[in-house]
Amino acid sequence: MLVEALGSAVLGLVLAWAAAHRLPHRLPARAMVLSTGAAGALFGALVTRSALGSTGHLVTLVGALTVCAASLSLLLRPAERLRRRSATA
């Protein structure tokens, strides 16, 4: 159980770091992204472990990554688009 928790937290941090590195203009502060990634992965591991039991570490880590990616996607802001001005403005 401890290995799954540490592994999922590390995977969540890695995924959050990659998202913050690749999309810095669409995400809030880096500390918020990293903490959301780690918390989402830990929660995902807990939910997967509770739902499926002790099926294996790999299944638990896949569930942790899925919930982590879903929680990080909630932080994304819309991309800035060029706003057209009307002719009367």
CYANA upper distance limits for C-alpha pairs under 8 A (distance plus 0.5 A):
  1 MET  CA      5 ALA  CA      6.77
  2 LEU  CA      6 LEU  CA      6.64
  3 VAL  CA      7 GLY  CA      6.35
  4 GLU  CA      8 SER  CA      6.39
  4 GLU  CA     45 ALA  CA      7.83
  4 GLU  CA     57 HIS  CA      6.78
  4 GLU  CA     60 THR  CA      7.68
  4 GLU  CA     61 LEU  CA      7.53
  5 ALA  CA      9 ALA  CA      6.61
  5 ALA  CA     42 LEU  CA      6.79
  5 ALA  CA     45 ALA  CA      7.51
  6 LEU  CA     10 VAL  CA      6.66
  7 GLY  CA     11 LEU  CA      6.61
  7 GLY  CA     61 LEU  CA      7.84
  8 SER  CA     12 GLY  CA      6.46
  8 SER  CA     38 ALA  CA      8.12
  8 SER  CA     41 ALA  CA      5.97
  8 SER  CA     42 LEU  CA      6.45
  8 SER  CA     45 ALA  CA      7.14
  8 SER  CA     61 LEU  CA      6.29
  8 SER  CA     64 ALA  CA      6.48
  8 SER  CA     65 LEU  CA      7.90
  9 ALA  CA     13 LEU  CA      6.68
  9 ALA  CA     37 GLY  CA      8.43
  9 ALA  CA     38 ALA  CA      5.40
  9 ALA  CA     39 ALA  CA      7.87
  9 ALA  CA     41 ALA  CA      6.33
  9 ALA  CA     42 LEU  CA      6.35
 10 VAL  CA     14 VAL  CA      6.66
 10 VAL  CA     38 ALA  CA      7.70
 11 LEU  CA     15 LEU  CA      6.61
 11 LEU  CA     38 ALA  CA      8.26
 11 LEU  CA     41 ALA  CA      7.85
 11 LEU  CA     65 LEU  CA      7.57
 12 GLY  CA     16 ALA  CA      6.53
 12 GLY  CA     34 LEU  CA      8.39
 12 GLY  CA     37 GLY  CA      5.21
 12 GLY  CA     38 ALA  CA      5.10
 12 GLY  CA     39 ALA  CA      8.17
 12 GLY  CA     40 GLY  CA      7.61
 12 GLY  CA     41 ALA  CA      5.57
 12 GLY  CA     42 LEU  CA      8.36
 12 GLY  CA     64 ALA  CA      8.14
 12 GLY  CA     65 LEU  CA      7.12
 12 GLY  CA     68 CYS  CA      6.59
 13 LEU  CA     17 TRP  CA      6.46
 13 LEU  CA     34 LEU  CA      6.25
 13 LEU  CA     35 SER  CA      8.20
 13 LEU  CA     37 GLY  CA      6.09
 13 LEU  CA     38 ALA  CA      5.79
 14 VAL  CA     18 ALA  CA      6.66
 15 LEU  CA     19 ALA  CA      6.72
 15 LEU  CA     37 GLY  CA      7.41
 15 LEU  CA     68 CYS  CA      8.39
 15 LEU  CA     69 ALA  CA      8.11
 16 ALA  CA     20 ALA  CA      6.56
 16 ALA  CA     33 VAL  CA      6.47
 16 ALA  CA     34 LEU  CA      5.76
 16 ALA  CA     36 THR  CA      8.21
 16 ALA  CA     37 GLY  CA      5.55
 16 ALA  CA     38 ALA  CA      8.23
 16 ALA  CA     72 LEU  CA      7.70
 17 TRP  CA     21 HIS  CA      6.45
 17 TRP  CA     33 VAL  CA      8.22
 17 TRP  CA     34 LEU  CA      6.94
 18 ALA  CA     22 ARG  CA      6.51
 19 ALA  CA     23 LEU  CA      6.23
 19 ALA  CA     24 PRO  CA      8.15
 20 ALA  CA     24 PRO  CA      5.63
 20 ALA  CA     27 LEU  CA      7.31
 20 ALA  CA     30 ARG  CA      6.86
 20 ALA  CA     33 VAL  CA      7.34
 23 LEU  CA     27 LEU  CA      7.00
 24 PRO  CA     28 PRO  CA      8.18
 26 ARG  CA     76 LEU  CA      6.10
 26 ARG  CA     77 ARG  CA      5.56
 26 ARG  CA     78 PRO  CA      7.28
 26 ARG  CA     79 ALA  CA      7.00
 27 LEU  CA     33 VAL  CA      7.88
 27 LEU  CA     75 LEU  CA      6.65
 27 LEU  CA     76 LEU  CA      5.81
 27 LEU  CA     77 ARG  CA      6.77
 28 PRO  CA     32 MET  CA      7.21
 28 PRO  CA     33 VAL  CA      7.36
 28 PRO  CA     75 LEU  CA      7.63
 28 PRO  CA     76 LEU  CA      8.42
 29 ALA  CA     33 VAL  CA      7.04
 30 ARG  CA     34 LEU  CA      6.64
 31 ALA  CA     35 SER  CA      6.61
 32 MET  CA     36 THR  CA      6.53
 33 VAL  CA     37 GLY  CA      6.62
 33 VAL  CA     72 LEU  CA      7.56
 33 VAL  CA     75 LEU  CA      8.20
 34 LEU  CA     38 ALA  CA      6.79
 35 SER  CA     39 ALA  CA      6.52
 36 THR  CA     40 GLY  CA      6.29
 36 THR  CA     68 CYS  CA      8.25
 36 THR  CA     71 SER  CA      7.47
 36 THR  CA     72 LEU  CA      7.18
 37 GLY  CA     41 ALA  CA      6.63
 37 GLY  CA     68 CYS  CA      5.97
 37 GLY  CA     69 ALA  CA      8.12
 37 GLY  CA     71 SER  CA      7.70
 37 GLY  CA     72 LEU  CA      6.80
 38 ALA  CA     42 LEU  CA      6.73
 38 ALA  CA     68 CYS  CA      7.91
 39 ALA  CA     43 PHE  CA      6.58
 39 ALA  CA     68 CYS  CA      8.19
 40 GLY  CA     44 GLY  CA      6.49
 40 GLY  CA     64 ALA  CA      7.71
 40 GLY  CA     67 VAL  CA      6.32
 40 GLY  CA     68 CYS  CA      4.87
 40 GLY  CA     69 ALA  CA      8.40
 40 GLY  CA     71 SER  CA      6.49
 40 GLY  CA     72 LEU  CA      8.43
 41 ALA  CA     45 ALA  CA      6.62
 41 ALA  CA     64 ALA  CA      4.89
 41 ALA  CA     65 LEU  CA      6.37
 41 ALA  CA     66 THR  CA      8.38
 41 ALA  CA     67 VAL  CA      6.64
 41 ALA  CA     68 CYS  CA      5.14
 42 LEU  CA     46 LEU  CA      6.72
 42 LEU  CA     64 ALA  CA      6.95
 43 PHE  CA     47 VAL  CA      6.66
 43 PHE  CA     64 ALA  CA      7.53
 43 PHE  CA     67 VAL  CA      7.94
 44 GLY  CA     48 THR  CA      6.50
 44 GLY  CA     60 THR  CA      8.42
 44 GLY  CA     63 GLY  CA      6.08
 44 GLY  CA     64 ALA  CA      4.50
 44 GLY  CA     65 LEU  CA      7.67
 44 GLY  CA     66 THR  CA      7.69
 44 GLY  CA     67 VAL  CA      5.48
 44 GLY  CA     68 CYS  CA      7.31
 45 ALA  CA     49 ARG  CA      6.42
 45 ALA  CA     60 THR  CA      5.91
 45 ALA  CA     61 LEU  CA      6.90
 45 ALA  CA     63 GLY  CA      6.52
 45 ALA  CA     64 ALA  CA      5.02
 46 LEU  CA     50 SER  CA      6.52
 46 LEU  CA     64 ALA  CA      8.48
 47 VAL  CA     51 ALA  CA      6.51
 47 VAL  CA     63 GLY  CA      8.44
 48 THR  CA     52 LEU  CA      6.39
 48 THR  CA     53 GLY  CA      8.12
 48 THR  CA     59 VAL  CA      8.31
 48 THR  CA     60 THR  CA      6.12
 48 THR  CA     63 GLY  CA      6.16
 48 THR  CA     64 ALA  CA      7.81
 49 ARG  CA     53 GLY  CA      5.53
 49 ARG  CA     54 SER  CA      6.94
 49 ARG  CA     60 THR  CA      6.58
 55 THR  CA     59 VAL  CA      7.37
 55 THR  CA     60 THR  CA      8.39
 56 GLY  CA     60 THR  CA      7.14
 57 HIS  CA     61 LEU  CA      6.71
 58 LEU  CA     62 VAL  CA      6.71
 59 VAL  CA     63 GLY  CA      6.81
 60 THR  CA     64 ALA  CA      6.68
 61 LEU  CA     65 LEU  CA      6.66
 62 VAL  CA     66 THR  CA      6.70
 63 GLY  CA     67 VAL  CA      6.83
 64 ALA  CA     68 CYS  CA      6.51
 65 LEU  CA     69 ALA  CA      6.53
 66 THR  CA     70 ALA  CA      6.77
 67 VAL  CA     71 SER  CA      6.62
 68 CYS  CA     72 LEU  CA      6.63
 69 ALA  CA     73 SER  CA      6.60
 70 ALA  CA     74 LEU  CA      7.17
 71 SER  CA     75 LEU  CA      7.70
 72 LEU  CA     76 LEU  CA      7.69
 85 ARG  CA     89 ALA  CA      6.95
